[in-house]
Amino acid sequence: MTRDLKNLKDLDINMEKLTEIDAGNQTIRQLTSLTSLSLSENYLSRIQNIETLRTLTSLSLSDNRIKRLENLNLPQLINLDLSYNKIDKMENLSKLKKLQQLNLSFN
């Protein structure tokens, strides 16, 4: 099945009650063409384990429980939606060189 996901460009995993992202998962490692990922309306408290998704240009993590935005290394990222979280700290975002849109509303 993972062979079929190699060409996947957009993935929405919204409202699934996720508490973490497991980048060690073989399926995630196969998403080498993924450009858009939406993990909105879950229970994520941290942004972690997504650095393997190097082709992401759009990432939506709105309506989660994220408190910190630190050391995010997604060099192709253009759009980042972190609205409706609990963000109180942002640091070391220098690797987001292509970032054009950042939504931090309702934090």
C-alpha positions in Angstrom: 0.0 0.0 0.0 2.8 2.5 0.8 4.0 2.1 -2.8 0.7 3.7 -3.9 1.3 6.7 -1.6 4.7 7.8 -3.1 2.9 10.2 -5.5 0.4 11.5 -3.0 0.5 15.4 -2.9 -2.3 16.3 -0.5 -3.2 14.6 2.8 -5.9 15.6 5.3 -6.0 13.8 8.6 -8.4 16.2 10.4 -10.6 15.4 13.4 -8.9 12.0 14.2 -8.0 12.6 17.8 -4.2 12.3 17.0 -1.9 13.1 19.9 1.4 12.7 18.0 2.9 12.2 14.6 5.1 9.2 14.2 7.7 10.0 11.6 9.4 6.6 12.2 6.3 5.1 10.7 7.2 3.6 7.3 4.1 5.0 5.6 5.1 8.6 6.5 8.6 8.0 5.2 7.1 7.1 1.8 5.3 10.4 1.4 8.2 11.8 -0.6 5.9 13.9 -2.9 3.6 15.3 -0.2 3.2 19.1 -0.6 0.1 19.7 1.6 -0.6 18.3 5.0 -3.6 19.1 7.2 -3.7 17.8 10.8 -6.3 20.3 12.1 -8.7 19.6 14.9 -6.7 16.9 16.6 -5.0 16.8 20.0 -1.4 17.5 19.0 0.5 19.4 21.7 3.9 19.6 19.8 5.1 19.9 16.3 7.5 17.1 15.9 8.5 14.3 13.6 7.6 16.1 10.4 11.0 17.0 9.2 11.1 14.0 6.9 8.4 15.6 4.9 10.9 17.9 3.1 8.5 18.7 0.2 5.8 20.3 2.3 4.7 23.7 1.1 1.5 23.9 3.1 0.9 22.7 6.7 -2.2 23.2 8.7 -2.2 22.5 12.4 -5.1 24.7 13.4 -7.3 23.8 16.4 -4.8 21.6 18.3 -3.1 22.1 21.6 0.3 23.3 20.4 2.1 25.6 22.8 5.5 26.1 21.2 6.9 26.7 17.7 10.6 25.9 17.8 13.3 24.7 15.4 10.9 23.9 12.6 13.0 22.7 9.6 10.7 22.6 6.5 12.7 24.7 4.0 10.0 24.5 1.3 7.1 25.6 3.5 5.1 28.6 2.3 1.9 28.4 4.3 1.6 27.6 8.0 -1.7 27.7 9.9 -1.4 27.5 13.6 -4.6 29.3 14.5 -6.7 28.2 17.5 -3.8 26.7 19.5 -2.1 27.8 22.7 1.1 29.1 21.3 3.1 31.2 23.8 6.7 30.7 22.4 8.2 30.9 19.0 12.0 30.4 18.5 14.6 29.4 15.9 12.4 29.6 12.8 15.2 30.7 10.5 15.0 27.6 8.4 11.5 28.6 7.1 13.1 30.7 4.4 10.1 30.4 2.0 7.4 31.1 4.5 4.9 33.6 3.1 1.8 33.1 5.2 1.7 32.4 8.9 -1.7 32.3 10.7 -1.4 32.6 14.5 -4.9 33.9 15.1 -6.7 32.9 18.3 -3.7 31.8 20.3 
